[in-house]
């Protein structure tokens, strides 16, 4: 997912004026920042076009959510003793 990997704070100067300043940055355990790159997920979920193009709540229940469905599949595979990930 894409992220800035930083925290910005606004410090008021006058009534309608403020200073936006980067006050913190996040780093991976290896010391890298992944801003504008994002984190590659261990498990990818392919979404149908109607989900990708839709904004807002899509599923009527958790079981209808593609991400939840994939998470349940992965959990079932793990419980069955199958390897979750292959060496890429």
Residue frames as a rotation matrix with the C-alpha (Angstrom) as fourth column:
UNK 1
0.577 0.817 0.000 0.00
0.817 -0.577 0.000 0.00
0.000 0.000 -1.000 0.00
UNK 2
-0.110 -0.573 0.812 1.10
0.493 -0.741 -0.456 3.54
0.863 0.350 0.364 -0.65
UNK 3
0.751 0.346 -0.562 1.89
0.660 -0.364 0.657 5.76
0.023 -0.865 -0.502 2.28
UNK 4
0.721 -0.476 0.504 3.89
-0.259 -0.859 -0.442 8.82
0.643 0.188 -0.742 3.18
UNK 5
0.361 -0.556 -0.748 5.63
0.779 0.621 -0.086 7.17
0.513 -0.552 0.658 6.12
UNK 6
-0.802 -0.570 0.176 5.77
0.372 -0.708 -0.600 10.52
0.467 -0.416 0.780 7.86
UNK 7
0.150 0.801 -0.579 3.77
0.984 -0.175 0.013 12.52
-0.091 -0.572 -0.815 10.36
UNK 8
-0.613 -0.285 0.737 3.06
0.409 -0.912 -0.012 16.17
0.675 0.294 0.676 9.78
UNK 9
-0.099 0.531 -0.841 1.84
0.950 -0.202 -0.239 18.55
-0.297 -0.823 -0.484 12.46
UNK 10
0.075 0.192 0.978 0.35
0.530 -0.839 0.124 22.00
0.845 0.509 -0.165 12.06
UNK 11
-0.405 -0.288 -0.868 1.56
0.890 -0.341 -0.303 24.66
-0.209 -0.895 0.395 14.46
UNK 12
0.643 0.714 0.278 -0.72
0.753 -0.656 -0.055 27.72
0.143 0.245 -0.959 14.65
UNK 13
-0.577 -0.812 0.089 1.08
0.795 -0.583 -0.166 31.02
0.187 -0.025 0.982 14.08
UNK 14
-0.904 0.428 -0.002 -1.81
-0.419 -0.887 -0.194 33.45
-0.085 -0.175 0.981 13.77
UNK 15
-0.169 0.950 0.264 -5.58
-0.647 0.095 -0.756 33.15
-0.743 -0.299 0.599 13.61
UNK 16
0.840 0.539 0.059 -5.72
-0.287 0.535 -0.795 31.60
-0.460 0.650 0.604 10.11
UNK 17
0.434 -0.786 -0.440 -2.04
-0.684 0.030 -0.729 30.86
0.586 0.618 -0.525 9.53
UNK 18
0.796 -0.220 0.563 -0.06
-0.329 0.623 0.709 27.82
-0.507 -0.750 0.424 10.54
UNK 19
-0.113 -0.894 -0.433 3.19
-0.994 0.106 0.040 26.05
0.010 0.434 -0.901 9.87
UNK 20
0.940 0.340 0.006 2.98
-0.339 0.939 -0.054 22.47
-0.024 0.048 0.999 8.62
UNK 21
0.008 -0.996 0.084 6.11
-0.995 -0.016 -0.100 20.64
0.101 -0.083 -0.991 9.69
UNK 22
0.414 0.013 -0.910 7.20
-0.141 0.989 -0.050 17.02
0.899 0.149 0.411 9.35
UNK 23
0.300 -0.207 0.931 7.58
-0.932 -0.273 0.240 15.92
0.204 -0.940 -0.274 12.97
UNK 24
0.034 -0.305 0.952 8.21
-0.476 0.833 0.284 12.18
-0.879 -0.462 -0.117 12.60
UNK 25
0.031 -0.049 -0.998 9.22
-0.949 0.312 -0.045 9.61
0.314 0.949 -0.037 10.01
UNK 26
0.669 0.235 0.705 8.69
-0.466 0.872 0.151 5.87
-0.579 -0.430 0.693 10.00
UNK 27
-0.173 -0.785 -0.594 11.37
-0.975 0.221 -0.009 3.38
0.138 0.578 -0.804 8.97
UNK 28
0.703 0.324 -0.633 11.36
-0.323 0.938 0.121 -0.36
0.633 0.119 0.765 8.32
UNK 29
0.904 -0.402 0.145 13.40
0.036 0.411 0.911 -2.65
-0.426 -0.818 0.386 10.60
UNK 30
0.311 -0.818 0.484 16.12
0.946 0.316 -0.074 -2.49
-0.092 0.481 0.872 7.91
UNK 31
-0.258 -0.427 -0.866 16.23
0.482 -0.834 0.268 1.29
-0.837 -0.349 0.421 8.27
UNK 32
-0.884 -0.013 0.467 14.54
0.450 -0.293 0.844 2.06
0.125 0.956 0.265 4.95
UNK 33
-0.460 0.801 -0.383 11.67
-0.311 -0.550 -0.775 4.44
-0.832 -0.237 0.502 4.37
UNK 34
-0.677 0.272 0.684 9.00
0.652 0.654 0.385 3.11
-0.343 0.706 -0.619 2.06
UNK 35
-0.007 0.651 -0.759 7.28
-0.004 -0.759 -0.651 6.40
-1.000 -0.001 0.007 1.33
UNK 36
0.167 0.255 -0.952 5.86
-0.896 -0.364 -0.255 6.54
-0.411 0.896 0.168 -2.22
UNK 37
-0.708 -0.395 -0.585 6.75
-0.599 0.775 0.202 2.84
0.374 0.494 -0.785 -2.57
UNK 38
0.372 0.891 0.262 4.53
-0.885 0.254 0.391 1.14
0.281 -0.377 0.882 -0.03
UNK 39
-0.423 -0.411 0.808 4.65
-0.691 0.723 0.006 -2.29
-0.586 -0.556 -0.589 1.54
UNK 40
-0.424 0.257 -0.869 4.26
-0.671 0.556 0.492 -5.34
0.609 0.791 -0.063 -0.68
UNK 41
0.328 0.633 0.702 1.66
-0.935 0.324 0.145 -7.61
-0.135 -0.704 0.698 0.92
UNK 42
-0.685 -0.504 0.526 2.43
-0.479 0.856 0.196 -11.26
-0.549 -0.118 -0.827 1.65
UNK 43
-0.479 0.637 0.604 -0.96
0.723 0.677 -0.141 -12.18
-0.499 0.368 -0.785 0.20
UNK 44
-0.928 0.181 -0.326 -2.49
-0.321 -0.833 0.450 -10.24
-0.190 0.522 0.831 -2.68
UNK 45
-0.248 0.925 0.288 -6.23
0.469 0.375 -0.800 -10.11
-0.848 -0.063 -0.527 -3.30
UNK 46
-0.950 0.025 0.312 -7.42
0.287 -0.326 0.901 -9.60
0.124 0.945 0.302 -6.86
UNK 47
-0.449 0.824 -0.346 -10.49
0.088 -0.345 -0.934 -7.40
-0.889 -0.450 0.083 -6.82
UNK 48
-0.107 0.498 0.861 -13.18
0.977 0.211 0.000 -7.44
-0.182 0.841 -0.509 -9.49
UNK 49
-0.708 -0.216 0.672 -13.63
0.493 -0.834 0.250 -4.20
0.506 0.508 0.697 -11.45
UNK 50
0.265 0.892 0.367 -16.92
0.255 -0.432 0.865 -3.38
0.930 -0.135 -0.342 -9.73
UNK 51
0.690 -0.102 -0.717 -15.10
0.721 -0.001 0.693 -3.35
-0.071 -0.995 0.073 -6.38
UNK 52
-0.381 -0.924 -0.034 -12.10
0.901 -0.379 0.213 -1.37
-0.209 0.051 0.977 -7.64
UNK 53
-0.635 0.153 0.757 -14.29
0.394 -0.779 0.488 1.31
0.664 0.608 0.434 -9.20
UNK 54
0.454 0.889 -0.061 -16.67
0.445 -0.166 0.880 1.58
0.772 -0.427 -0.471 -6.21
UNK 55
-0.692 -0.583 0.426 -16.06
-0.103 -0.504 -0.857 4.00
0.715 -0.637 0.289 -3.35
UNK 56
-0.139 0.631 0.763 -17.61
-0.965 -0.260 0.039 3.33
0.223 -0.731 0.645 0.03
UNK 57
-0.370 0.033 0.929 -18.90
-0.545 0.801 -0.246 0.21
-0.752 -0.597 -0.278 1.77
UNK 58
-0.450 0.126 -0.884 -19.34
-0.835 0.290 0.467 -2.65
0.315 0.949 -0.025 -0.68
UNK 59
-0.739 0.098 -0.667 -19.99
0.119 0.993 0.014 -5.82
0.663 -0.069 -0.745 1.28
UNK 60
0.255 0.908 0.332 -23.21
-0.457 -0.189 0.869 -6.52
0.852 -0.373 0.367 3.17
UNK 61
0.979 -0.021 0.202 -21.38
-0.171 0.452 0.875 -8.81
-0.110 -0.892 0.439 5.57
UNK 62
0.203 -0.975 0.090 -17.81
-0.738 -0.092 0.669 -9.73
-0.643 -0.203 -0.738 6.42
UNK 63
-0.010 -0.182 0.983 -18.14
0.276 0.944 0.178 -12.99
-0.961 0.273 0.041 4.47
UNK 64
0.795 0.371 0.479 -18.86
0.556 -0.133 -0.820 -10.95
-0.241 0.919 -0.312 1.32
UNK 65
0.746 -0.573 -0.339 -15.68
-0.541 -0.818 0.193 -8.87
-0.388 0.039 -0.921 1.68
UNK 66
0.815 -0.441 -0.376 -12.94
-0.092 0.542 -0.835 -10.10
0.572 0.715 0.401 -0.72
UNK 67
-0.145 -0.921 0.360 -10.15
-0.640 -0.190 -0.744 -9.29
0.755 -0.339 -0.562 1.75
UNK 68
-0.033 0.216 0.976 -11.87
-0.941 0.322 -0.103 -11.13
-0.336 -0.922 0.192 4.60
UNK 69
0.917 0.398 -0.021 -12.60
-0.372 0.838 -0.399 -14.10
-0.141 0.374 0.917 2.34
UNK 70
0.463 -0.827 -0.319 -8.91
-0.193 0.257 -0.947 -14.31
0.865 0.500 -0.040 1.33
UNK 71
-0.311 -0.567 0.763 -7.80
-0.866 -0.162 -0.474 -13.98
0.393 -0.807 -0.440 4.97
UNK 72
0.394 0.539 0.744 -10.09
-0.773 0.633 -0.049 -16.88
-0.497 -0.556 0.666 5.92
UNK 73
0.935 -0.103 -0.339 -8.71
-0.169 0.712 -0.682 -18.99
0.312 0.695 0.648 3.04
UNK 74
0.026 -0.998 0.053 -5.14
-0.423 -0.059 -0.904 -18.31
0.906 0.001 -0.424 4.19
UNK 75
-0.222 -0.053 0.974 -6.04
-0.974 0.055 -0.219 -19.14
-0.042 -0.997 -0.064 7.81
UNK 76
0.775 0.554 0.305 -7.66
-0.526 0.832 -0.175 -22.43
-0.351 -0.026 0.936 6.70
UNK 77
0.687 -0.604 -0.405 -4.56
-0.126 0.450 -0.884 -23.35
0.716 0.658 0.233 4.67
UNK 78
-0.284 -0.813 0.507 -2.36
-0.697 -0.188 -0.692 -22.61
0.658 -0.550 -0.514 7.66
UNK 79
0.095 0.412 0.906 -4.59
-0.926 0.372 -0.072 -24.71
-0.366 -0.832 0.416 9.93
UNK 80
0.960 0.277 -0.025 -4.37
-0.260 0.860 -0.440 -27.57
-0.101 0.429 0.898 7.41
UNK 81
0.426 -0.877 0.222 -0.57
0.171 0.319 0.932 -27.40
-0.888 -0.359 0.286 7.60
UNK 82
0.543 -0.227 0.809 -0.05
0.837 0.067 -0.543 -26.15
0.069 0.972 0.226 4.04
UNK 83
-0.523 -0.786 -0.331 2.66
0.782 -0.597 0.181 -23.57
-0.340 -0.164 0.926 3.43
UNK 84
0.435 0.716 -0.546 1.27
0.470 -0.698 -0.540 -20.05
-0.768 -0.022 -0.640 3.21
UNK 85
0.704 -0.270 -0.656 3.95
-0.563 -0.776 -0.285 -18.51
-0.432 0.570 -0.699 1.07
UNK 86
0.758 -0.542 0.362 6.33
0.647 0.695 -0.315 -19.78
-0.081 0.473 0.877 -1.54
UNK 87
-0.124 -0.858 -0.499 9.81
0.432 -0.499 0.751 -18.42
-0.893 -0.123 0.433 -2.10
UNK 88
0.848 0.517 -0.118 9.38
0.159 -0.461 -0.873 -15.72
-0.506 0.721 -0.473 -4.71
